[in-house]
Structure formats: C-alpha cells, structure tokens
Amino acid sequence: MGDIKMKNYMEDCVADIMPSVLAEMNVCRCERCRMDIMAYVLNKLPPKYVVTRKGHLYTKLAAIASQFDVDIITAITQAATIVSSRPRHDEE
Ligand SMILES: [Zn+2]
C-alpha cells in the first residue's frame, strides 16, 4: 500500500508547462517570481486530486495534461503579467 498516494496533478501540469510559457514572455525568472506565478495559477485553477500509484504517475499525467493545456497557459500568462508588474523579489 506504500506506493499509493494522493496528489493534486494540476500542480504537476502547471510545473510542466510553466517554463515554456515563461520562455515566451519578458518576465523575471528568479525563484521568488516563479513561486509567485505558480501560487497564483494554482489558486486560480481548480485542483485535481487523484489517487495514484507511484510508477503510473507520469504516463497518466501526460494524458490528462493535454486537456488542460489551454486553461493552464492562459492562467500562467495572466499570472506572469500580474507578478511582473509588481515583482516581490526585493521584499524582506
Ligand atoms: Zn524576480
């Protein structure tokens, strides 16, 4: 039973797609800004919790991810625009 776990696969989908979306945009790619963008996107998109076996995770994700690509890309674009207009990497 140890290899069964629950996770939000939306998180993996976003992490997967984000670098290629940001590569097309003129935004800061420091860790703080990427985290802010990621958090914004994940708050905006509905979570997709799945129960999965470890070894099956990535094949399954790849198939599911394509259905969400458009929504995810839109959300990342919006988030990157918002974060880069008010970057928080100089705070603290
Ligand atoms: Zn930054």
PDB file of the backbone (N, CA, C, O) and the ligand in Angstrom, with CONECT records:
HET     ZN  A 101       1
ATOM      1  N   MET A   1       0.837  -1.212   0.000  1.00  0.00           N
ATOM      2  CA  MET A   1       0.000   0.000   0.000  1.00  0.00           C
ATOM      3  C   MET A   1       0.869   1.258   0.000  1.00  0.00           C
ATOM      4  O   MET A   1       0.386   2.351  -0.294  1.00  0.00           O
ATOM      5  N   GLY A   2       2.148   1.099   0.330  1.00  0.00           N
ATOM      6  CA  GLY A   2       3.030   2.249   0.489  1.00  0.00           C
ATOM      7  C   GLY A   2       3.206   3.095  -0.762  1.00  0.00           C
ATOM      8  O   GLY A   2       3.553   4.273  -0.674  1.00  0.00           O
ATOM      9  N   ASP A   3       2.971   2.504  -1.917  1.00  0.00           N
ATOM     10  CA  ASP A   3       3.228   3.278  -3.130  1.00  0.00           C
ATOM     11  C   ASP A   3       1.971   3.947  -3.698  1.00  0.00           C
ATOM     12  O   ASP A   3       1.975   4.421  -4.834  1.00  0.00           O
ATOM     13  N   ILE A   4       0.906   3.982  -2.910  1.00  0.00           N
ATOM     14  CA  ILE A   4      -0.288   4.683  -3.359  1.00  0.00           C
ATOM     15  C   ILE A   4      -0.358   6.027  -2.666  1.00  0.00           C
ATOM     16  O   ILE A   4      -0.252   6.116  -1.442  1.00  0.00           O
ATOM     17  N   LYS A   5      -0.538   7.071  -3.457  1.00  0.00           N
ATOM     18  CA  LYS A   5      -0.651   8.377  -2.803  1.00  0.00           C
ATOM     19  C   LYS A   5      -1.654   9.285  -3.495  1.00  0.00           C
ATOM     20  O   LYS A   5      -2.057   9.056  -4.636  1.00  0.00           O
ATOM     21  N   MET A   6      -2.045  10.328  -2.761  1.00  0.00           N
ATOM     22  CA  MET A   6      -2.990  11.276  -3.309  1.00  0.00           C
ATOM     23  C   MET A   6      -2.239  12.550  -3.635  1.00  0.00           C
ATOM     24  O   MET A   6      -1.400  13.011  -2.861  1.00  0.00           O
ATOM     25  N   LYS A   7      -2.551  13.109  -4.784  1.00  0.00           N
ATOM     26  CA  LYS A   7      -1.890  14.377  -5.091  1.00  0.00           C
ATOM     27  C   LYS A   7      -2.727  15.230  -6.023  1.00  0.00           C
ATOM     28  O   LYS A   7      -3.665  14.758  -6.665  1.00  0.00           O
ATOM     29  N   ASN A   8      -2.359  16.505  -6.076  1.00  0.00           N
ATOM     30  CA  ASN A   8      -3.026  17.442  -6.967  1.00  0.00           C
ATOM     31  C   ASN A   8      -2.252  17.457  -8.279  1.00  0.00           C
ATOM     32  O   ASN A   8      -1.191  18.075  -8.369  1.00  0.00           O
ATOM     33  N   TYR A   9      -2.775  16.785  -9.288  1.00  0.00           N
ATOM     34  CA  TYR A   9      -1.982  16.703 -10.513  1.00  0.00           C
ATOM     35  C   TYR A   9      -1.968  17.999 -11.290  1.00  0.00           C
ATOM     36  O   TYR A   9      -1.161  18.169 -12.204  1.00  0.00           O
ATOM     37  N   MET A  10      -2.863  18.927 -10.931  1.00  0.00           N
ATOM     38  CA  MET A  10      -2.805  20.252 -11.550  1.00  0.00           C
ATOM     39  C   MET A  10      -1.442  20.901 -11.283  1.00  0.00           C
ATOM     40  O   MET A  10      -0.896  21.616 -12.124  1.00  0.00           O
ATOM     41  N   GLU A  11      -0.916  20.629 -10.090  1.00  0.00           N
ATOM     42  CA  GLU A  11       0.378  21.183  -9.720  1.00  0.00           C
ATOM     43  C   GLU A  11       1.484  20.697 -10.664  1.00  0.00           C
ATOM     44  O   GLU A  11       2.331  21.479 -11.094  1.00  0.00           O
ATOM     45  N   ASP A  12       1.466  19.427 -10.971  1.00  0.00           N
ATOM     46  CA  ASP A  12       2.460  18.881 -11.900  1.00  0.00           C
ATOM     47  C   ASP A  12       2.270  19.426 -13.308  1.00  0.00           C
ATOM     48  O   ASP A  12       3.238  19.719 -14.010  1.00  0.00           O
ATOM     49  N   CYS A  13       1.003  19.559 -13.714  1.00  0.00           N
ATOM     50  CA  CYS A  13       0.719  20.085 -15.056  1.00  0.00           C
ATOM     51  C   CYS A  13       1.271  21.501 -15.188  1.00  0.00           C
ATOM     52  O   CYS A  13       1.910  21.838 -16.185  1.00  0.00           O
ATOM     53  N   VAL A  14       1.019  22.323 -14.176  1.00  0.00           N
ATOM     54  CA  VAL A  14       1.477  23.716 -14.211  1.00  0.00           C
ATOM     55  C   VAL A  14       3.004  23.771 -14.211  1.00  0.00           C
ATOM     56  O   VAL A  14       3.603  24.509 -14.993  1.00  0.00           O
ATOM     57  N   ALA A  15       3.627  22.991 -13.335  1.00  0.00           N
ATOM     58  CA  ALA A  15       5.089  22.977 -13.252  1.00  0.00           C
ATOM     59  C   ALA A  15       5.710  22.536 -14.578  1.00  0.00           C
ATOM     60  O   ALA A  15       6.798  22.976 -14.949  1.00  0.00           O
ATOM     61  N   ASP A  16       5.005  21.672 -15.268  1.00  0.00           N
ATOM     62  CA  ASP A  16       5.466  21.130 -16.534  1.00  0.00           C
ATOM     63  C   ASP A  16       5.412  22.154 -17.665  1.00  0.00           C
ATOM     64  O   ASP A  16       6.334  22.262 -18.473  1.00  0.00           O
ATOM     65  N   ILE A  17       4.311  22.899 -17.703  1.00  0.00           N
ATOM     66  CA  ILE A  17       4.043  23.816 -18.810  1.00  0.00           C
ATOM     67  C   ILE A  17       4.686  25.187 -18.588  1.00  0.00           C
ATOM     68  O   ILE A  17       5.056  25.872 -19.541  1.00  0.00           O
ATOM     69  N   MET A  18       4.811  25.574 -17.315  1.00  0.00           N
ATOM     70  CA  MET A  18       5.242  26.930 -16.990  1.00  0.00           C
ATOM     71  C   MET A  18       6.543  27.385 -17.652  1.00  0.00           C
ATOM     72  O   MET A  18       6.581  28.494 -18.185  1.00  0.00           O
ATOM     73  N   PRO A  19       7.614  26.579 -17.642  1.00  0.00           N
ATOM     74  CA  PRO A  19       8.868  27.067 -18.232  1.00  0.00           C
ATOM     75  C   PRO A  19       8.742  27.480 -19.697  1.00  0.00           C
ATOM     76  O   PRO A  19       9.331  28.477 -20.113  1.00  0.00           O
ATOM     77  N   SER A  20       7.981  26.722 -20.477  1.00  0.00           N
ATOM     78  CA  SER A  20       7.881  27.065 -21.893  1.00  0.00           C
ATOM     79  C   SER A  20       7.011  28.303 -22.123  1.00  0.00           C
ATOM     80  O   SER A  20       7.216  29.046 -23.083  1.00  0.00           O
ATOM     81  N   VAL A  21       6.029  28.519 -21.226  1.00  0.00           N
ATOM     82  CA  VAL A  21       5.201  29.732 -21.343  1.00  0.00           C
ATOM     83  C   VAL A  21       6.031  30.959 -20.954  1.00  0.00           C
ATOM     84  O   VAL A  21       5.999  31.984 -21.635  1.00  0.00           O
ATOM     85  N   LEU A  22       6.767  30.839 -19.859  1.00  0.00           N
ATOM     86  CA  LEU A  22       7.577  31.969 -19.399  1.00  0.00           C
ATOM     87  C   LEU A  22       8.707  32.291 -20.371  1.00  0.00           C
ATOM     88  O   LEU A  22       9.138  33.440 -20.470  1.00  0.00           O
ATOM     89  N   ALA A  23       9.181  31.282 -21.082  1.00  0.00           N
ATOM     90  CA  ALA A  23      10.248  31.490 -22.051  1.00  0.00           C
ATOM     91  C   ALA A  23       9.825  32.439 -23.166  1.00  0.00           C
ATOM     92  O   ALA A  23      10.659  33.107 -23.778  1.00  0.00           O
ATOM     93  N   GLU A  24       8.521  32.491 -23.422  1.00  0.00           N
ATOM     94  CA  GLU A  24       7.975  33.355 -24.471  1.00  0.00           C
ATOM     95  C   GLU A  24       7.703  34.769 -23.967  1.00  0.00           C
ATOM     96  O   GLU A  24       7.407  35.677 -24.744  1.00  0.00           O
ATOM     97  N   MET A  25       7.810  34.937 -22.639  1.00  0.00           N
ATOM     98  CA  MET A  25       7.443  36.225 -22.057  1.00  0.00           C
ATOM     99  C   MET A  25       8.646  36.930 -21.463  1.00  0.00           C
ATOM    100  O   MET A  25       9.629  36.297 -21.077  1.00  0.00           O
ATOM    101  N   ASN A  26       8.557  38.243 -21.396  1.00  0.00           N
ATOM    102  CA  ASN A  26       9.636  39.027 -20.810  1.00  0.00           C
ATOM    103  C   ASN A  26       9.365  39.227 -19.324  1.00  0.00           C
ATOM    104  O   ASN A  26       8.984  40.315 -18.892  1.00  0.00           O
ATOM    105  N   VAL A  27       9.564  38.162 -18.544  1.00  0.00           N
ATOM    106  CA  VAL A  27       9.328  38.252 -17.109  1.00  0.00           C
ATOM    107  C   VAL A  27      10.553  37.775 -16.337  1.00  0.00           C
ATOM    108  O   VAL A  27      11.376  37.013 -16.846  1.00  0.00           O
ATOM    109  N   CYS A  28      10.650  38.243 -15.100  1.00  0.00           N
ATOM    110  CA  CYS A  28      11.731  37.813 -14.224  1.00  0.00           C
ATOM    111  C   CYS A  28      11.552  36.327 -13.915  1.00  0.00           C
ATOM    112  O   CYS A  28      10.441  35.875 -13.638  1.00  0.00           O
ATOM    113  N   ARG A  29      12.645  35.574 -13.965  1.00  0.00           N
ATOM    114  CA  ARG A  29      12.545  34.139 -13.697  1.00  0.00           C
ATOM    115  C   ARG A  29      13.275  33.741 -12.414  1.00  0.00           C
ATOM    116  O   ARG A  29      13.700  32.594 -12.275  1.00  0.00           O
ATOM    117  N   CYS A  30      13.421  34.671 -11.487  1.00  0.00           N
ATOM    118  CA  CYS A  30      14.042  34.305 -10.213  1.00  0.00           C
ATOM    119  C   CYS A  30      13.081  33.390  -9.451  1.00  0.00           C
ATOM    120  O   CYS A  30      11.903  33.288  -9.794  1.00  0.00           O
ATOM    121  N   GLU A  31      13.587  32.739  -8.433  1.00  0.00           N
ATOM    122  CA  GLU A  31      12.776  31.751  -7.727  1.00  0.00           C
ATOM    123  C   GLU A  31      11.519  32.370  -7.118  1.00  0.00           C
ATOM    124  O   GLU A  31      10.438  31.786  -7.181  1.00  0.00           O
ATOM    125  N   ARG A  32      11.672  33.564  -6.525  1.00  0.00           N
ATOM    126  CA  ARG A  32      10.532  34.227  -5.883  1.00  0.00           C
ATOM    127  C   ARG A  32       9.417  34.508  -6.892  1.00  0.00           C
ATOM    128  O   ARG A  32       8.246  34.249  -6.617  1.00  0.00           O
ATOM    129  N   CYS A  33       9.784  35.033  -8.050  1.00  0.00           N
ATOM    130  CA  CYS A  33       8.767  35.359  -9.056  1.00  0.00           C
ATOM    131  C   CYS A  33       8.120  34.089  -9.608  1.00  0.00           C
ATOM    132  O   CYS A  33       6.907  34.049  -9.817  1.00  0.00           O
ATOM    133  N   ARG A  34       8.919  33.062  -9.841  1.00  0.00           N
ATOM    134  CA  ARG A  34       8.343  31.805 -10.340  1.00  0.00           C
ATOM    135  C   ARG A  34       7.386  31.204  -9.324  1.00  0.00           C
ATOM    136  O   ARG A  34       6.335  30.679  -9.693  1.00  0.00           O
ATOM    137  N   MET A  35       7.742  31.278  -8.046  1.00  0.00           N
ATOM    138  CA  MET A  35       6.860  30.774  -6.984  1.00  0.00           C
ATOM    139  C   MET A  35       5.560  31.576  -6.920  1.00  0.00           C
ATOM    140  O   MET A  35       4.475  31.013  -6.776  1.00  0.00           O
ATOM    141  N   ASP A  36       5.690  32.898  -7.029  1.00  0.00           N
ATOM    142  CA  ASP A  36       4.508  33.762  -7.001  1.00  0.00           C
ATOM    143  C   ASP A  36       3.570  33.436  -8.172  1.00  0.00           C
ATOM    144  O   ASP A  36       2.351  33.381  -8.011  1.00  0.00           O
ATOM    145  N   ILE A  37       4.154  33.226  -9.330  1.00  0.00           N
ATOM    146  CA  ILE A  37       3.351  32.894 -10.513  1.00  0.00           C
ATOM    147  C   ILE A  37       2.657  31.546 -10.307  1.00  0.00           C
ATOM    148  O   ILE A  37       1.464  31.394 -10.567  1.00  0.00           O
ATOM    149  N   MET A  38       3.429  30.587  -9.839  1.00  0.00           N
ATOM    150  CA  MET A  38       2.910  29.242  -9.586  1.00  0.00           C
ATOM    151  C   MET A  38       1.754  29.276  -8.575  1.00  0.00           C
ATOM    152  O   MET A  38       0.725  28.634  -8.783  1.00  0.00           O
ATOM    153  N   ALA A  39       1.931  30.025  -7.485  1.00  0.00           N
ATOM    154  CA  ALA A  39       0.904  30.113  -6.446  1.00  0.00           C
ATOM    155  C   ALA A  39      -0.360  30.762  -7.003  1.00  0.00           C
ATOM    156  O   ALA A  39      -1.473  30.319  -6.722  1.00  0.00           O
ATOM    157  N   TYR A  40      -0.179  31.798  -7.783  1.00  0.00           N
ATOM    158  CA  TYR A  40      -1.320  32.498  -8.380  1.00  0.00           C
ATOM    159  C   TYR A  40      -2.112  31.547  -9.290  1.00  0.00           C
ATOM    160  O   TYR A  40      -3.339  31.479  -9.228  1.00  0.00           O
ATOM    161  N   VAL A  41      -1.383  30.828 -10.123  1.00  0.00           N
ATOM    162  CA  VAL A  41      -2.021  29.907 -11.072  1.00  0.00           C
ATOM    163  C   VAL A  41      -2.780  28.800 -10.332  1.00  0.00           C
ATOM    164  O   VAL A  41      -3.913  28.469 -10.681  1.00  0.00           O
ATOM    165  N   LEU A  42      -2.136  28.236  -9.304  1.00  0.00           N
ATOM    166  CA  LEU A  42      -2.764  27.124  -8.581  1.00  0.00           C
ATOM    167  C   LEU A  42      -3.961  27.579  -7.750  1.00  0.00           C
ATOM    168  O   LEU A  42      -4.867  26.787  -7.487  1.00  0.00           O
ATOM    169  N   ASN A  43      -3.974  28.834  -7.337  1.00  0.00           N
ATOM    170  CA  ASN A  43      -5.144  29.362  -6.637  1.00  0.00           C
ATOM    171  C   ASN A  43      -6.297  29.618  -7.592  1.00  0.00           C
ATOM    172  O   ASN A  43      -7.466  29.587  -7.211  1.00  0.00           O
ATOM    173  N   LYS A  44      -5.944  29.867  -8.819  1.00  0.00           N
ATOM    174  CA  LYS A  44      -6.935  30.228  -9.820  1.00  0.00           C
ATOM    175  C   LYS A  44      -7.587  28.999 -10.467  1.00  0.00           C
ATOM    176  O   LYS A  44      -8.794  28.969 -10.703  1.00  0.00           O
ATOM    177  N   LEU A  45      -6.766  27.999 -10.743  1.00  0.00           N
ATOM    178  CA  LEU A  45      -7.280  26.802 -11.416  1.00  0.00           C
ATOM    179  C   LEU A  45      -7.849  25.822 -10.389  1.00  0.00           C
ATOM    180  O   LEU A  45      -7.363  25.756  -9.260  1.00  0.00           O
ATOM    181  N   PRO A  46      -8.867  25.069 -10.772  1.00  0.00           N
ATOM    182  CA  PRO A  46      -9.415  24.097  -9.832  1.00  0.00           C
ATOM    183  C   PRO A  46      -8.400  22.986  -9.559  1.00  0.00           C
ATOM    184  O   PRO A  46      -7.735  22.514 -10.481  1.00  0.00           O
ATOM    185  N   PRO A  47      -8.278  22.567  -8.296  1.00  0.00           N
ATOM    186  CA  PRO A  47      -7.377  21.448  -8.006  1.00  0.00           C
ATOM    187  C   PRO A  47      -7.931  20.160  -8.597  1.00  0.00           C
ATOM    188  O   PRO A  47      -9.144  19.994  -8.721  1.00  0.00           O
ATOM    189  N   LYS A  48      -7.053  19.271  -8.953  1.00  0.00           N
ATOM    190  CA  LYS A  48      -7.471  17.965  -9.500  1.00  0.00           C
ATOM    191  C   LYS A  48      -6.781  16.874  -8.711  1.00  0.00           C
ATOM    192  O   LYS A  48      -5.691  16.418  -9.056  1.00  0.00           O
ATOM    193  N   TYR A  49      -7.447  16.468  -7.645  1.00  0.00           N
ATOM    194  CA  TYR A  49      -6.821  15.448  -6.809  1.00  0.00           C
ATOM    195  C   TYR A  49      -7.055  14.071  -7.392  1.00  0.00           C
ATOM    196  O   TYR A  49      -8.158  13.727  -7.819  1.00  0.00           O
ATOM    197  N   VAL A  50      -5.999  13.304  -7.397  1.00  0.00           N
ATOM    198  CA  VAL A  50      -6.081  11.923  -7.857  1.00  0.00           C
ATOM    199  C   VAL A  50      -5.362  11.015  -6.868  1.00  0.00           C
ATOM    200  O   VAL A  50      -4.426  11.416  -6.177  1.00  0.00           O
ATOM    201  N   VAL A  51      -5.833   9.794  -6.829  1.00  0.00           N
ATOM    202  CA  VAL A  51      -5.117   8.778  -6.076  1.00  0.00           C
ATOM    203  C   VAL A  51      -4.366   7.955  -7.099  1.00  0.00           C
ATOM    204  O   VAL A  51      -4.945   7.478  -8.075  1.00  0.00           O
ATOM    205  N   THR A  52      -3.091   7.795  -6.875  1.00  0.00           N
ATOM    206  CA  THR A  52      -2.285   7.167  -7.904  1.00  0.00           C
ATOM    207  C   THR A  52      -1.214   6.260  -7.314  1.00  0.00           C
ATOM    208  O   THR A  52      -0.780   6.426  -6.174  1.00  0.00           O
ATOM    209  N   ARG A  53      -0.815   5.320  -8.109  1.00  0.00           N
ATOM    210  CA  ARG A  53       0.343   4.513  -7.740  1.00  0.00           C
ATOM    211  C   ARG A  53       1.564   5.201  -8.286  1.00  0.00           C
ATOM    212  O   ARG A  53       1.547   5.730  -9.397  1.00  0.00           O
ATOM    213  N   LYS A  54       2.610   5.196  -7.516  1.00  0.00           N
ATOM    214  CA  LYS A  54       3.844   5.888  -7.858  1.00  0.00           C
ATOM    215  C   LYS A  54       4.298   5.692  -9.314  1.00  0.00           C
ATOM    216  O   LYS A  54       4.507   6.665 -10.038  1.00  0.00           O
ATOM    217  N   GLY A  55       4.446   4.453  -9.728  1.00  0.00           N
ATOM    218  CA  GLY A  55       5.008   4.158 -11.036  1.00  0.00           C
ATOM    219  C   GLY A  55       4.154   4.609 -12.208  1.00  0.00           C
ATOM    220  O   GLY A  55       4.655   4.792 -13.317  1.00  0.00           O
ATOM    221  N   HIS A  56       2.847   4.791 -11.955  1.00  0.00           N
ATOM    222  CA  HIS A  56       1.926   5.127 -13.026  1.00  0.00           C
ATOM    223  C   HIS A  56       1.754   6.635 -13.206  1.00  0.00           C
ATOM    224  O   HIS A  56       1.125   7.093 -14.160  1.00  0.00           O
ATOM    225  N   LEU A  57       2.311   7.378 -12.292  1.00  0.00           N
ATOM    226  CA  LEU A  57       2.043   8.805 -12.218  1.00  0.00           C
ATOM    227  C   LEU A  57       2.264   9.541 -13.530  1.00  0.00           C
ATOM    228  O   LEU A  57       1.382  10.255 -14.005  1.00  0.00           O
ATOM    229  N   TYR A  58       3.444   9.364 -14.112  1.00  0.00           N
ATOM    230  CA  TYR A  58       3.775  10.245 -15.226  1.00  0.00           C
ATOM    231  C   TYR A  58       3.070   9.940 -16.529  1.00  0.00           C
ATOM    232  O   TYR A  58       2.722  10.857 -17.274  1.00  0.00           O
ATOM    233  N   THR A  59       2.853   8.669 -16.816  1.00  0.00           N
ATOM    234  CA  THR A  59       2.095   8.331 -18.018  1.00  0.00           C
ATOM    235  C   THR A  59       0.697   8.913 -17.930  1.00  0.00           C
ATOM    236  O   THR A  59       0.176   9.473 -18.895  1.00  0.00           O
ATOM    237  N   LYS A  60       0.096   8.770 -16.745  1.00  0.00           N
ATOM    238  CA  LYS A  60      -1.248   9.253 -16.536  1.00  0.00           C
ATOM    239  C   LYS A  60      -1.306  10.772 -16.669  1.00  0.00           C
ATOM    240  O   LYS A  60      -2.198  11.320 -17.317  1.00  0.00           O
ATOM    241  N   LEU A  61      -0.349  11.431 -16.052  1.00  0.00           N
ATOM    242  CA  LEU A  61      -0.300  12.884 -16.106  1.00  0.00           C
ATOM    243  C   LEU A  61      -0.205  13.406 -17.523  1.00  0.00           C
ATOM    244  O   LEU A  61      -0.880  14.370 -17.883  1.00  0.00           O
ATOM    245  N   ALA A  62       0.622  12.780 -18.320  1.00  0.00           N
ATOM    246  CA  ALA A  62       0.822  13.239 -19.688  1.00  0.00           C
ATOM    247  C   ALA A  62      -0.490  13.217 -20.454  1.00  0.00           C
ATOM    248  O   ALA A  62      -0.782  14.138 -21.216  1.00  0.00           O
ATOM    249  N   ALA A  63      -1.275  12.178 -20.258  1.00  0.00           N
ATOM    250  CA  ALA A  63      -2.545  12.047 -20.970  1.00  0.00           C
ATOM    251  C   ALA A  63      -3.547  13.101 -20.508  1.00  0.00           C
ATOM    252  O   ALA A  63      -4.255  13.697 -21.320  1.00  0.00           O
ATOM    253  N   ILE A  64      -3.597  13.320 -19.212  1.00  0.00           N
ATOM    254  CA  ILE A  64      -4.564  14.261 -18.669  1.00  0.00           C
ATOM    255  C   ILE A  64      -4.169  15.702 -18.960  1.00  0.00           C
ATOM    256  O   ILE A  64      -5.018  16.559 -19.205  1.00  0.00           O
ATOM    257  N   ALA A  65      -2.875  15.948 -18.929  1.00  0.00           N
ATOM    258  CA  ALA A  65      -2.387  17.319 -19.060  1.00  0.00           C
ATOM    259  C   ALA A  65      -2.867  18.004 -20.329  1.00  0.00           C
ATOM    260  O   ALA A  65      -3.181  19.195 -20.304  1.00  0.00           O
ATOM    261  N   SER A  66      -2.929  17.284 -21.422  1.00  0.00           N
ATOM    262  CA  SER A  66      -3.273  17.911 -22.695  1.00  0.00           C
ATOM    263  C   SER A  66      -4.661  18.549 -22.688  1.00  0.00           C
ATOM    264  O   SER A  66      -4.893  19.530 -23.394  1.00  0.00           O
ATOM    265  N   GLN A  67      -5.578  18.004 -21.902  1.00  0.00           N
ATOM    266  CA  GLN A  67      -6.927  18.571 -21.830  1.00  0.00           C
ATOM    267  C   GLN A  67      -6.941  19.925 -21.142  1.00  0.00           C
ATOM    268  O   GLN A  67      -7.843  20.732 -21.368  1.00  0.00           O
ATOM    269  N   PHE A  68      -5.954  20.173 -20.311  1.00  0.00           N
ATOM    270  CA  PHE A  68      -5.955  21.391 -19.514  1.00  0.00           C
ATOM    271  C   PHE A  68      -4.992  22.437 -20.049  1.00  0.00           C
ATOM    272  O   PHE A  68      -4.929  23.556 -19.541  1.00  0.00           O
ATOM    273  N   ASP A  69      -4.240  22.061 -21.083  1.00  0.00           N
ATOM    274  CA  ASP A  69      -3.196  22.948 -21.588  1.00  0.00           C
ATOM    275  C   ASP A  69      -3.650  24.381 -21.807  1.00  0.00           C
ATOM    276  O   ASP A  69      -2.984  25.315 -21.361  1.00  0.00           O
ATOM    277  N   VAL A  70      -4.766  24.565 -22.482  1.00  0.00           N
ATOM    278  CA  VAL A  70      -5.196  25.914 -22.843  1.00  0.00           C
ATOM    279  C   VAL A  70      -5.504  26.739 -21.597  1.00  0.00           C
ATOM    280  O   VAL A  70      -5.066  27.884 -21.482  1.00  0.00           O
ATOM    281  N   ASP A  71      -6.256  26.158 -20.669  1.00  0.00           N
ATOM    282  CA  ASP A  71      -6.586  26.862 -19.426  1.00  0.00           C
ATOM    283  C   ASP A  71      -5.336  27.206 -18.629  1.00  0.00           C
ATOM    284  O   ASP A  71      -5.213  28.298 -18.073  1.00  0.00           O
ATOM    285  N   ILE A  72      -4.426  26.264 -18.585  1.00  0.00           N
ATOM    286  CA  ILE A  72      -3.208  26.466 -17.808  1.00  0.00           C
ATOM    287  C   ILE A  72      -2.348  27.554 -18.430  1.00  0.00           C
ATOM    288  O   ILE A  72      -1.835  28.425 -17.726  1.00  0.00           O
ATOM    289  N   ILE A  73      -2.190  27.506 -19.746  1.00  0.00           N
ATOM    290  CA  ILE A  73      -1.375  28.519 -20.429  1.00  0.00           C
ATOM    291  C   ILE A  73      -1.972  29.910 -20.222  1.00  0.00           C
ATOM    292  O   ILE A  73      -1.241  30.870 -19.980  1.00  0.00           O
ATOM    293  N   THR A  74      -3.301  30.020 -20.316  1.00  0.00           N
ATOM    294  CA  THR A  74      -3.968  31.302 -20.094  1.00  0.00           C
ATOM    295  C   THR A  74      -3.709  31.806 -18.685  1.00  0.00           C
ATOM    296  O   THR A  74      -3.376  32.975 -18.490  1.00  0.00           O
ATOM    297  N   ALA A  75      -3.860  30.926 -17.704  1.00  0.00           N
ATOM    298  CA  ALA A  75      -3.663  31.315 -16.308  1.00  0.00           C
ATOM    299  C   ALA A  75      -2.213  31.718 -16.036  1.00  0.00           C
ATOM    300  O   ALA A  75      -1.962  32.669 -15.297  1.00  0.00           O
ATOM    301  N   ILE A  76      -1.263  30.998 -16.629  1.00  0.00           N
ATOM    302  CA  ILE A  76       0.149  31.326 -16.421  1.00  0.00           C
ATOM    303  C   ILE A  76       0.464  32.693 -17.037  1.00  0.00           C
ATOM    304  O   ILE A  76       1.184  33.498 -16.447  1.00  0.00           O
ATOM    305  N   THR A  77      -0.080  32.943 -18.223  1.00  0.00           N
ATOM    306  CA  THR A  77       0.151  34.222 -18.894  1.00  0.00           C
ATOM    307  C   THR A  77      -0.362  35.377 -18.037  1.00  0.00           C
ATOM    308  O   THR A  77       0.322  36.385 -17.860  1.00  0.00           O
ATOM    309  N   GLN A  78      -1.591  35.215 -17.501  1.00  0.00           N
ATOM    310  CA  GLN A  78      -2.167  36.247 -16.631  1.00  0.00           C
ATOM    311  C   GLN A  78      -1.328  36.434 -15.380  1.00  0.00           C
ATOM    312  O   GLN A  78      -1.015  37.560 -14.994  1.00  0.00           O
ATOM    313  N   ALA A  79      -0.967  35.336 -14.753  1.00  0.00           N
ATOM    314  CA  ALA A  79      -0.205  35.386 -13.511  1.00  0.00           C
ATOM    315  C   ALA A  79       1.146  36.057 -13.736  1.00  0.00           C
ATOM    316  O   ALA A  79       1.578  36.874 -12.923  1.00  0.00           O
ATOM    317  N   ALA A  80       1.809  35.716 -14.832  1.00  0.00           N
ATOM    318  CA  ALA A  80       3.125  36.284 -15.118  1.00  0.00           C
ATOM    319  C   ALA A  80       3.023  37.789 -15.355  1.00  0.00           C
ATOM    320  O   ALA A  80       3.906  38.548 -14.955  1.00  0.00           O
ATOM    321  N   THR A  81       1.948  38.210 -16.002  1.00  0.00           N
ATOM    322  CA  THR A  81       1.751  39.637 -16.250  1.00  0.00           C
ATOM    323  C   THR A  81       1.564  40.380 -14.932  1.00  0.00           C
ATOM    324  O   THR A  81       2.149  41.441 -14.715  1.00  0.00           O
ATOM    325  N   ILE A  82       0.736  39.805 -14.050  1.00  0.00           N
ATOM    326  CA  ILE A  82       0.468  40.430 -12.753  1.00  0.00           C
ATOM    327  C   ILE A  82       1.717  40.464 -11.882  1.00  0.00           C
ATOM    328  O   ILE A  82       2.059  41.498 -11.309  1.00  0.00           O
ATOM    329  N   VAL A  83       2.394  39.324 -11.787  1.00  0.00           N
ATOM    330  CA  VAL A  83       3.588  39.249 -10.937  1.00  0.00           C
ATOM    331  C   VAL A  83       4.691  40.169 -11.454  1.00  0.00           C
ATOM    332  O   VAL A  83       5.369  40.820 -10.659  1.00  0.00           O
ATOM    333  N   SER A  84       4.880  40.232 -12.763  1.00  0.00           N
ATOM    334  CA  SER A  84       5.973  41.051 -13.283  1.00  0.00           C
ATOM    335  C   SER A  84       5.646  42.546 -13.211  1.00  0.00           C
ATOM    336  O   SER A  84       6.550  43.380 -13.269  1.00  0.00           O
ATOM    337  N   SER A  85       4.362  42.886 -13.086  1.00  0.00           N
ATOM    338  CA  SER A  85       4.026  44.299 -12.922  1.00  0.00           C
ATOM    339  C   SER A  85       4.278  44.759 -11.483  1.00  0.00           C
ATOM    340  O   SER A  85       4.494  45.944 -11.230  1.00  0.00           O
ATOM    341  N   ARG A  86       4.247  43.814 -10.550  1.00  0.00           N
ATOM    342  CA  ARG A  86       4.563  44.129  -9.152  1.00  0.00           C
ATOM    343  C   ARG A  86       5.439  43.039  -8.558  1.00  0.00           C
ATOM    344  O   ARG A  86       4.996  42.314  -7.666  1.00  0.00           O
ATOM    345  N   PRO A  87       6.672  42.906  -9.031  1.00  0.00           N
ATOM    346  CA  PRO A  87       7.538  41.829  -8.526  1.00  0.00           C
ATOM    347  C   PRO A  87       7.836  42.011  -7.043  1.00  0.00           C
ATOM    348  O   PRO A  87       8.016  43.129  -6.559  1.00  0.00           O
ATOM    349  N   ARG A  88       7.884  40.887  -6.334  1.00  0.00           N
ATOM    350  CA  ARG A  88       8.108  40.956  -4.894  1.00  0.00           C
ATOM    351  C   ARG A  88       9.483  40.429  -4.488  1.00  0.00           C
ATOM    352  O   ARG A  88       9.745  40.180  -3.311  1.00  0.00           O
ATOM    353  N   HIS A  89      10.365  40.262  -5.496  1.00  0.00           N
ATOM    354  CA  HIS A  89      11.688  39.683  -5.206  1.00  0.00           C
ATOM    355  C   HIS A  89      12.604  40.607  -4.400  1.00  0.00           C
ATOM    356  O   HIS A  89      13.651  40.172  -3.922  1.00  0.00           O
ATOM    357  N   ASP A  90      12.219  41.885  -4.244  1.00  0.00           N
ATOM    358  CA  ASP A  90      13.051  42.785  -3.445  1.00  0.00           C
ATOM    359  C   ASP A  90      12.566  42.943  -2.019  1.00  0.00           C
ATOM    360  O   ASP A  90      13.191  43.630  -1.212  1.00  0.00           O
ATOM    361  N   GLU A  91      11.446  42.302  -1.712  1.00  0.00           N
ATOM    362  CA  GLU A  91      10.909  42.405  -0.360  1.00  0.00           C
ATOM    363  C   GLU A  91      11.703  41.548   0.627  1.00  0.00           C
ATOM    364  O   GLU A  91      12.531  40.729   0.227  1.00  0.00           O
ATOM    365  N   GLU A  92      11.445  41.742   1.890  1.00  0.00           N
ATOM    366  CA  GLU A  92      12.059  41.019   3.008  1.00  0.00           C
ATOM    367  C   GLU A  92      13.367  41.631   3.453  1.00  0.00           C
ATOM    368  O   GLU A  92      13.998  41.130   4.383  1.00  0.00           O
TER     369      GLU A  92
HETATM  370 ZN    ZN A 101      12.093  38.070  -9.684  1.00  0.00          ZN2+
END
